[in-house]
């Protein structure tokens, strides 16, 4: 998933993990959902999704149960899970640059590095934003987008049945 074109890219793990979390949130209260069903609904390779579910379970974001009546569900309410939590569970630190995350780097310009300052400020702003957006927010926005798309599809100009008589 790209953000601002090619400026920043999130991994497929993050994209698929977020899509799975949205799918689970949109079904919350309906019981456990199998990985196969999530994969089919979201167009995610099942094997790849299962790996992400394991990671999200370890992070305490998903509960899962094996067996015939098994599946997975959110471990918390969708409004209590931030996008940042999901990203960092799947991919680690959002922005991991040696000069701002490591104490033992050897930058000669550390005291006057405008680039380090730029990356640090960008990281803070992006982390704050992604930390403020929840899975519930994404579900609500997805429903809005779906409504808009359905309205546009129904508003398309249709050809009257009696067009041939003109």
Residue pairs with C-beta under 8 A, 6 or more apart in sequence:
1 9
1 10
1 14
1 15
1 18
2 8
2 9
2 10
3 9
3 10
10 87
10 91
11 90
11 91
12 48
13 48
13 51
13 52
13 55
13 90
13 91
14 86
14 87
14 90
14 91
16 42
16 44
16 48
16 49
16 52
17 52
17 55
17 56
17 86
17 87
17 89
17 90
18 83
18 86
18 87
18 135
18 138
19 42
19 44
20 38
20 42
20 44
20 49
20 52
20 53
20 56
21 56
21 61
21 62
21 74
21 78
21 81
21 86
21 135
21 138
22 135
22 138
22 139
22 142
23 33
23 38
23 41
23 42
24 33
24 38
24 62
24 72
24 73
24 74
25 74
25 78
25 81
25 135
25 136
25 138
25 139
26 139
26 142
27 33
28 73
28 74
28 77
28 78
31 71
31 73
32 64
32 65
32 69
32 70
32 71
32 72
32 73
33 71
33 72
33 73
34 70
34 71
34 72
35 46
35 49
35 50
35 53
35 71
35 72
36 46
37 71
38 44
38 49
38 72
39 45
39 46
39 49
42 49
52 90
53 62
53 64
53 72
55 89
55 90
56 62
56 86
56 89
56 90
57 63
57 64
57 72
57 75
58 89
59 85
59 89
60 75
60 76
61 74
61 75
61 76
61 81
61 85
61 86
61 89
62 72
62 73
62 74
62 75
63 72
63 73
63 74
63 75
64 70
64 71
64 72
64 73
65 71
65 72
74 81
74 135
77 136
78 134
78 135
78 136
78 139
79 134
79 135
79 136
79 137
80 134
81 134
81 135
81 136
82 130
82 131
82 132
82 133
82 134
82 135
83 130
83 131
83 133
83 134
83 135
83 138
84 94
84 127
84 130
84 131
84 133
85 131
86 135
87 94
87 130
88 94
93 101
94 123
94 126
94 127
94 130
95 101
95 119
95 122
95 123
95 126
95 127
97 119
98 105
99 105
99 107
99 110
99 113
99 115
99 116
99 119
100 116
100 119
100 120
100 123
107 113
107 116
110 116
